[in-house]
Amino acid sequence: MYEKLQPVAEDPILALMARYRCDTHPNKLDLGIGVYKDEQGKTPIMQAVSSAERLLLAHETSKSYIGPAGSEGFNRLMAQLVFGGDHTVIREQRVVSAQTPGGCGALRIGAELLASCSPTGRIWVSDPTWANHRPLLAGAGLEIREYPYYDAEQRTIRFSEMIDTLNRAEAGDIVLLHGCCHNPTGADLEPAQWRALAELIERRGLMPFVDIAYQGLGEGLDEDAYGVRYLADYLPEMMVATSCSKNFGLYRERTGALFLIGRTASQTERAGGQLFSRIRSHYSMPPAHGGAVVETILDDPRLNALWMSELNAMRERIRYLRHQLVDRLEHAGVAGDFRHIRHQRGMFSFLGIAREQVVALRKQYSIYLVDSGRFNLAGLSNRSVDYFVDALAQTVGTSFVKRTSSDTRKAVEI
């Protein structure tokens, strides 16, 4: 039977991981995989997570199943984290929560339900979007359409074109939105843009599906949730997928959540029943450990304060690296405009270099980033930034840049 199967193309990011591990270069850099790394290049276990695990080890009394919906405490606390503790949808019991196997599990099972509800079966995704969005959503039976999002030349959001395109979407279409820290661009919608988008979604009769996998790594836990909370205030229905991989560092524990918001409490309850039925037929119920860790942290004031302090430190380190990198690129006169990196949010940005230059960085300097030029700021450190800048200078060239007192810059030689 298996002889009929055809080879599958390598996942580009997983392939980069494998090549990086085999590389023996002493200064090799992995800027492709989307994980947070500290100054030593390690992906640490947060102290709050270690403390919660010790508590669980001491007090957990069962490894029994937790049911398709997952832990009630985890779901309640995660809903409060995403929407805010006193949000209208929580007070009116218009939100149903499900603990899922990571953000991927939330996206896929949400797409499965939406595919059965949408009269068009279409979902609009940003150009570009996270690479795994397409197989997750299309695998559920949704037809993928694109809306313009990022202008690679201007390093800005193509918001007018985005609005124009979505104005042609049909009632019942779904719109996938990045809640914060857009992957792969790092370019996020501003509050006024979220408000304009909410008006369009309501007017066109669309269904928003928000993926907020990086809450807390952009501007702050509440600030990063602005778009989600505004849409939930403004619109009668929506769906939200979230992940605990990045902000709790629980990558391999596969811990996430899916939220359904309906027009009324009774409608939401019916939708929840359909959701849990699909979960039962797909993966039956989620793994418990990661959710128990998150629940323990969010339910304990001391651990919650420790977690927020650690998360704040991660966010500020990424912001610091953004500024450091741009300052050093400009000081070295590396050819190109990298100012956008300083102002974008989260772990990712585009370098804005050609694919051939990306390949050269990999072959000549053992610097690994995906072919699009997306790179992970959190993969850098104070120790490695200069090596990265020197490699870029050798690869893309330099220009002599004259700085004036008004901080304008003029390239006089390339």
N, C-alpha and C positions, 0 to 999 in steps of 0.2 A: 504493500500500500504506500509506503513512504517514498518509493522510487519516483512517484509522480510529482513530488514536491520540488519546487524550484528554490534556488538560493535566495536569501533575503539580503538586501543591501545593508551594510553596517550602519548602525546608528552613529552619526558623526561625533557626538559628544562621548559616547561610551568607547568608541574607537580611539579617541584622543586619550582617554583615561588609560587604556591599555598600553598605548605607545609611551605615555609619560612614565608609567611604572617600569617599563623595560629600559628607559633611557638612563645612562650612567653619568651624564654630564653633571659636574658638581654644582652648577648654578642653574639647573633646570627649573622652569617655572610652569606651574599648571594654572592657567588663567581661563580655562575652558569650563570645567565642571562647576556647577552653581552651588558651592558650599562655602560657608564662612571659614576662614583660617585666621589664626592669631599670628603674632610677630614671629613665632617659631615655625610657622608653616603648618601647624597642626589644627585639626578641627576638634576643638576641645569639648568636653562634657561640661555643661554649665554647673556651677556649684549648687544652684537651686535644684537642678535635676538630680545630682548625686545625693543631696539631702533628702529629696522626696523618695528616691529609690531605697535609701536606708530605712525610711519610715515604713515603706511598703513591705520590705523584707521582714521587718520586725512585727508588723501588725496584720499583714494580709493572711486570710485564713482559708481562701478557696481559689481554685483555678477553674471554676465552673464557667460555662458560657454566659455571656452578658446580653444576648438577644440581638435581633437585627438592628434596633435603634441605637445600641450601645449603652453607655452609662448615662443615667438620667442627670447625675451631678455634672459630668463632663459637658453634656449638651447644654445644660442651663448656664454654666459658667462661660462656655465659649460663646454662646449667644450674647451674653452681657459684654464680653470682650469686644466682639465685632460691632454690635449695634449700640452699645451703651446700656448701663443697667436699668435706666428708666425710659427706654425708647417705647414709642406708642405701640409698635408691633408686638412687643413683649407684654405690655400691660393689657392689650386687647386679645392676647392669646392667638395672634395671627401668624405666628412663626412655629414651624415644626423643624426640629433639629435631628440630625443623624450623625453619629460618630462613624467615620469611614476609614478605610485603609489608605491614608495619606490624602493629599490634595488631588492626586490622580484618581483615586477611588471616588472622591466627591464629584469631580468633573464627569467621570464616565457614568456613574449611576444617575447623576442629574440629567445628563444628556439622554440617557435611556428613557427617563420619564418624559422629558420635553419632546422627544421624538414621537411619543404616543399622543401628545397633546396638540402639537403644532399642526395647523391645517396645511402649511406649506412645507414643513420639514426642512426649512433653511435656517442656518445660523451664520451670522456675519462676524468675522474675526478681523482683527487689525492687521495691516500690512506694514511691518512684519509683526509676528506674534511668536510666542514660545513654540518651539518645534513640535513638542508633544501634544499641543492642543489639537492639531489636525487629526492624527490617528485616533485620539481619544474620542473626539466628537463625531468624526466620520464613521468610526467603528460602531457607533450607536445608531447609525442610519441617517444622520443629519447631512444635508447637502451644504458644503462649505462655500460661502461667498466672502469677498474681502471688501473692507472699507479702507481708504487711504488713512495713514496715521503719521508716518514719520518721513520728513524730508531729509534724506541723507546728505544733500549738498548744503542746505541751510542749517542743518542740525536743529530743526524745530518741528513741532507738531503741525500737521496739515489739517488744522481743525475745520477750516471753511470747506475743504474738500470732503472731509469726513462727514460733516453735516449734510452737504449736498448729496452725497452717496446714500446716506441713511434715509434721506427724505424720499428716496425711491424704493425703500424696502416696503414690503406688503404687510398688512395687518396679520399678526400671528407669527411673523418672523422673530427669530431670537437674535439678540446682540450680545456677543461676548465682550466684556470690558475688563481691563486690568484695574483692580482697585487702587493700587499704588505700586511704586517701584517697577514700572513697566519692564517686562522681560521680552525682548533683549535690549531695548533702547535706553532705559533710564529716564525717559521723557514722560512726565506725568501731566494729566489734566489738572488745570487750576480750578478753584471753586466756581468761578463764573462759567467755565466751560461745562462743569458737571451740571450746573443749573440749566444751561441751554440744552444740554443733552437730555435731561429729564423731561423738559417741555416737548422736545421732538418725540421721544419715546411714547409719551402719553398721547400726543396728537396722532401719531401713526399707528397706535395700537400694537406696539412691539413688546417683547418680553426681554428684560435685561437679565443676563446671567453674568455675575461678577466673580472674577477669580482674584482673591486677595491673599496671595500666598506669602507676602512679605510684610505684613502689618507690624509696625514698630521699627522697621529698618530704613524708613524714608525720613519723615519729620518727627514722628512720635506715634504712640498707639492711637490716640484720639485723632490727631491730625491726619494720619494715613487712612482712617476710616471715614473721612468726610464724605466721599462720593457714595459709599455704600449707605451711610446713614441718611444722606439727603434723598437718594432714590427711594429708600424705604419710607421716608416721610411723605414723598411726593406721589408715589405710584401705588396702585392697589395690589400689584403682584410682582414678584421677582424671585430670583434664585441666587444664592451665594455659595461659593465653594471657598474653603479656607484650609490652611495647612499649618501644622506645628513643626514642620521640618526646620524652617529657617529661624523663627523667633524663639523656639525652645531648643534648637539644635538636635531634634529627634529624627534625623534623616532616616536612619535604618529601622526605626520603630514604626514607620508608616502610620502616622497619626494625623487625621484631618477631620473636617466636619462639613456637612452640607445643610443649608438652611432653605426652607421653602416658605415664602410669604404669600398668603392668599387674601382675597377681599374680605372674607369674614372668618370667624373662628371655625364655623362648621365646614366651610369650603376647605380650609386649611387642614382640618382633621381628615377629611376624605382624601385629600392629596397625600397626606402623610401615610394613610393606609395603603395607597397604591405604591408609594415609595418603599415602604417596609416590605411589601410583597415582592417587589423587584429585587431588593437586597437579599431576601431569603432565597431567591432563585438564582442569584449570581454568586455571592461569596458567603451567604448564609448569615454571617455576623462578623463584626470587625474584631481585630486583635485588641486585647485589653490593656497591655502593659503601658504603652505610651500614653493612652488616654488617662490611665490611673495616675501617672506621673503628673500630667498637666492638671488634672483635677485636684491633686494634693497641693500643688503649688498655688493655684488660683484660690483655693479654699483656706489657705493658711496665711494670715497677714504677714508673718515674718518671712516666709518663703516667697510670697508674692512681691514684697519689697525688694528682696535679694534678686529675684528674677528681673524685675524692672530695672534695677541698677545695672545688672549685667547686660541687659538688652540695650540700655542707653549707652553703655560703654562700647558695645559692638557698633551701634549706629554712628557714634561720634568718631570711632576709629576709621570707619569707611569714609566718612565726610573728610576727615583729616587727610586720608590717602588721596582722595580726589584733588584736594587743593595742592598737596605736595607734588603729585604727579604733574599737574598742569604747570606749576611754578618751575619745576625742573626741566620739563620739555621746553618751555619758553626760554629759560636761562641757557639751555644747550643749543637753542636755535633750530630745533628739529622742524623740518619743513611740514607745514600744515597748520590748520587752526584747531586747537584742542580745547578752546575755552568752554565748550558745551559740557565737557566732563565735570568741570567744577560745579556746575549748577544743577546737574541731573541728580536723581535720587536712587538709593538702593545699591545693589551689588553690581549692576551691569551698566555698560555704555558701549557704544560703537567707537572704535578708534578712527574710522573713516579712512582706512588704507585699502589698497587693492588686494585681491585674493593672492596674487603672486607674491606680494610682500608678506602676507600672513604665512605663506608656505616657506618663504626664506627665513623668517624668524624661527620657525620650527626646525628647519633643517640645519641652519647655521648656528643658532644660539640656544636650541632646546627650549624655546618659549612656545607654549602650547595654548592657542586660542582657536575658536572655530573660524571657518573660512570666511564668514561674513564680516569678521573683524570685531565681533562681540567679545568683550573680555570682562573678567570678574575682578573688580577692584580689590575685593577682600582676599584675593590670592597674592597680593603684593605685601611688602613689608618695608620698613625703613631701610633694611639691609639690601633688599632686592630692587628698589626703585631705580637706583642709579644704573644697575646692570640693564634693566629694562629700557631706560632712556638711551643709554649708549647703543644698545642693539637697534633700537628704532632709528637713531641718528645714522647708523651705518647702513640701515636697510632702505630708508626713505629719503635720506639726504638731509642737508641742513641749509638754512638761510641765515644771513646776518641780519639781526633784528635790532633796530634802533628804538629805544624806549624814550619817550618824552615825559615831561613832568605831568602832563595830563593823562598819562598811561595809555596813550595811543601808540600803535606799533606799525612800523613800515618796513616791509621786506625790501632790502636794497640789492640783494644778490642771492640767487638760488643755484 
